[in-house]
Structures are given as C-alpha cells and as structure tokens.
Amino acid sequence: MTKFLQLLLAAVALALAAAPAAAQSGYPSKPVKIVVPAPAGTGPDIMARLYAEHLGRALGQQFLVENKAGASGNIGAEAVARSPADGHTLLYAYNQIPTMNPHLFGKLGYDMQKDLAPISMTLATGYVLLANNNFPGSTLAEAIAYARSNPGKVAYASYGPGTASHLAFEIIQDQTKAEFLHVPYKQGQVTDVIAGQVAMVFEPFPSALPFVASGKTKALAVTTPKRLAALPGTPTMSEAVPGFDLLGWQGVWAPTGTPPEVLAKLQSEFARITQLPEMQKRIRDLASEPVGSSSREMAQAIQTEYARWGQVIRAKNIRLD
C-alpha cells in the first residue's frame, strides 16, 4: 500500500468518524416540544405559541406547544426536567414555579434549580389591585387605613394560598400592621369583586385593565416600580408600602445538561424574537413589557426572588402539600 493510499484511507476514516458528530450538531434535528404548565388560552400559552411560530420559521423545524397544567405548574415542570437534555423539549413558564413552589411544596419530583437550565426571560408584567366600586377607598393607602379601622373585615381574593396575589397581602399586612381577610379562590375572583362579595384582588395587568376601562372595578394601585401609562392616576404599591413592588414574568428553560451551544442558540433566538417590532407590539398589547434577557440575568432574577419569597413563606408557615 502506497503512502498516498494510506493517507487517503486515514482521511476517509476520519471523515466517517466525524460525520455523526457533525450531524448531531445541527440543532434542531427534529420537532421541538414546548411544554406550557398552564391551560390553553392563558397568557403563557398565548406567548409560547407566538414564539413557537417564529422559532419554527427561523430554525427549520416545528415547535409544538403542549399544555400540561396542574399542581401549580409542577406537572409540566417535572415533565421537562425528566426529558432528554438535547434541546428538543423546552419549558415555557412563569416565575412562581422556580421562586415560590420550592418553598410551598415539601416534596417535588424535580429540583427547579438543579434540573432545569434558564434560557431567557421573555416578558414582565405587573398587577393591578382591583376593588369593588363601592369600596370606601380609592388608593391602596386608603384601603390600608380602612382595614386598620376595621381589622379582619376587609376581604381580599387570591388565586389560592401561596400565590403572588396572596403573598402580596401578607407583606402589606406585615409592613403596615393592617389586618385583611384572605379568601382563596380557584376561579371567579374578579366576578366576586365586581359583585361586592370580596373587596379587592391583585389581578395581572392583561386581564385587569379591561375591567378598569369598562368601569366595572376601580384600580387602587399598580405593582410596578413606576406608574402605568395606561393608568396614570393610579399610584404604585410602593407609594403606600415603601420599597415593595411585585412583578410577574415568563421565561423558557431546558433540561440541565443540554449542550451549551444549543442553550446559546435558543437564548439568541428567543432574545431576537422578543426584539421584533411585531412581537413587542403583541407583548405590550397584553399590558406587559418585552425583556429578552440573557441566561445569566434570568438566573440572577430567580435567585433574588427565591430568597425573597422563601422568607415570606417560611415566616407565614404556608404549605401546599
């Protein structure tokens, strides 16, 4: 065998050995499933489908949304945590799951911080404190004063124990020494506020604003650091409870162990899509703000909120299992 032939055969062998690796690096190599731990038609579901459409066009594969609601988002999160770490199963979810649920549930089938890798925060939204039109107060400060004069008689609705709408009032009570009555709901909160069955509820911007605009409820406070352009006359929560604001956000995760180059590609795409004018308009139409963060920024936000909510939940001994 000539030296040339030996070199040629060696080159062919090298190329054959490298071929599978090269093929595997072409992500995505098959349809990608985006798990949403919330029902169809909710905010996270709507946004996940919008991102899926853009991702499919950009990356040449289908991105399919699958709803796995239940157990405060834990069912969907656990399903993704147990999926192969190849980038073909993603979680599109909201901040309660990594920042509150680990404190609320003693036994989870997954560890959000160990089993799921943050990719990008997509959007952030605040809440509006809605009140019945007959409630004797037009701001949160006035509501606090009224509750102090009527301890335990001013009822507020929440989306259930341990949710942001509940924990916000726990902080308000601690910092102001006012005493409110907690009435947890699964659904129908705003309907009962309108009817006067309960006095008030913290409702996310997208669903709250139509009730204010139609005059069915009044807005006592917004939870963003600055006043909301859509409600310029409504004070911020921090004007009554200094230093306290409340933001919800959505983001995307992949199973830990997903190749770094795949995570980087996904982060880049989600951030790029978030900056598209049509996507920014859709997000703002939902009374939210586009974010498009880096993975590091998302991880830092989770750590900060995890510590903050953990302190409140432990102090109040709130458990959901």
ABEGO torsion letter per residue (X at the ends): XBAAAAAAAAAAAAAAAAAAAAAAABOBABBBBBBBABBBGBAAAAAAAAAAAAAAAAAGBBBBBBBBBEGGGAAAAAAAAABBBAGABBBBBBAAAAAAAAAABABBABBAAAABBBABBABBBBBBBBBBAABBEABAAAAAAAAAABBGABBBBBAEBGBAAAAAAAAAAAAAGBBBBBBBBABGAAAAAAAGABABBBBBAAAAAAAAAAGABBBABBABABBBAABAABBBAAAABBGBBBBBBBBBBBBBGBBAAAAAAAAAAAAAAAABAAAAAAAAAAGBBBAGBBAAAAAAAAAAAAAAAAAAAAAAGBBAX
